[in-house]
Amino acid sequence: MRAGLVLLAVLVADQAVKALVTSSLDRGETRDIVLGIKLVNVRNTGVAFGQLQNGGVIVSVFIALALFALVVYFTRHAGRPLIWLPTGMLLGGALGNIVDRIREGAVVDFVKLPYWPAFNVADAAITIGVVMLLFVIERDDGARGPS
């Protein structure tokens, strides 16, 4: 239930901000915000950081396998403390980007940092979710002591 609420919060926030950006900026437009950070309206047909651009079916299969593995892991380890939080973030972020792929044929990205590819709320949730998942796994494994 908690993972579902986190998923929903990430999905709603991601789609709301993307709608705001796409209604405020023309596709390809850039606006400077502060200290080299830019607001952009670009599309990504690949996966993380623009890898596998125009990957089509390969990208879809990769995403489906990753989501399936995450759901299997979550169901097998649902008793781990806090596992629901990164799981909800990862699923919410993935679904936010899947909605874009269905609607736009690509993911809408809108934050551009210096020397970094453009990204969005879903990407940030996925990145933070991965780090948190590793922390939850390591924290729980560390509590058991050395093997």
N, C-alpha and C positions, 0 to 999 in steps of 0.2 A: 504494500500500500504506500509506504513512504517513498520507495523508488518511483512509483507511478506519479506521485505528487511532484517530485523533483523533475521527472521527465516532462510533465505537463508545464511546469514553470519555465523550464529551459526552452521548450518548444514555443510557447506563447511569447516569451521575451524575444526569442530569435526572430520569429515571423513578424512580430510587431515592429521591431527595429528595422528589419529589411523593408517592410512596407513603407515606413517613414523615409528611409533613405531613397528608395526607388521613386517615391513621389516627390522628393525634394531635389534630386540630382538626375540629370540626363545620363543615360548610359555612357560611360567613358569619362564623365565629368569628374574633376578633382577640386577639392577645396582644402586649403591649409587650415589646420585647427590651431596647433601650438607645438613648438619645439620639434618641427619636422614631421609631426603626426598629421596625416591627411585623411579626409573623408573622401572616399571614392565610390563609384558605382561600376563594378566590373563583374565579369562572369568567369567561373572556373569550371572547366569540363573534366578536370582531373580529380585527383584525391589530394591528400595533405600537401600543402605548399605548392600546388600546381603540378605535382608529379602525374604522369600518365595522362597528359592532356589529350582530349578526344579519344579516351580509352574505351568508351561505350560499354560493351558487354563485359569486358575485363574489369572495369571499375565497378559495375553493378554486382558481378560475382564476388569480387573482393569485399565489398561492403556487406553483402548478404552473409558471407562466411564469417566475417568478423562479428557481426551482430548475433549470429547463431551461436558462435563460441562464447560470447559474453553472456547470453541468456542461459546457456548450459552451465557455465561457471557459476553464475548467480544462483541458479536453482540448486546446484550441488553444494554451495557454500553459504546459503542464506542465513545461517546462524552466526556467521562472523560479525563481530561488532562493526557497525558503520558501513558494511558492504553495500547497503542500499543507496548511499549517497553517490559514490562514484558511478555505480551502475545506472542510476537515474540520470546523472549528468551525461554519461556516454550515450545512452539510448536517446535522450532528448536531443542532444547535439546531432546524432546520426539522423534521427527522424527529421529534424529541422532542415538538414541538407538534402535529404531524400525528397521532402516536399518541394524544395527548389528544383531538383532534377526533374521531377514529374511536371511541375508547372512551367519551368523556364528552359529545361533541357540542360541546365548548368546551375551551379551554386552561386548565389549572390554574395559577393564579398564587398566590404565597405570600409574597413579600417586598414590603413597603410602606414606602417612604421618604417623609419629609415632602415635600409638594408634588409628588409623582411618582406615576404610576400603578403598581399592583402588577405584579410581574414574576416570572420564574422563572429557573432555571439555563439553560434553552434560550434565553430572551431575552437573557440576559447573554452567552452564547456567540455569538449572532448579532450583537449590538452590537459586541463585541470583535472578532469576525471581520470585520465590515465595515471597522472602523478599520484592522485589520491588512492587509486586502486592499488598501486604499488606500495604505498604507505600502509594501507589496510592489510595487505597480504604480508608484508614484512613485519609489521607490528604483531600480527597474530602468530606468525611463525617464530618470531623472537621470543614471544611469551612462553612458548613450549620448551625453549632451551635448545642446546645443540643436540643434533641427532646422534 
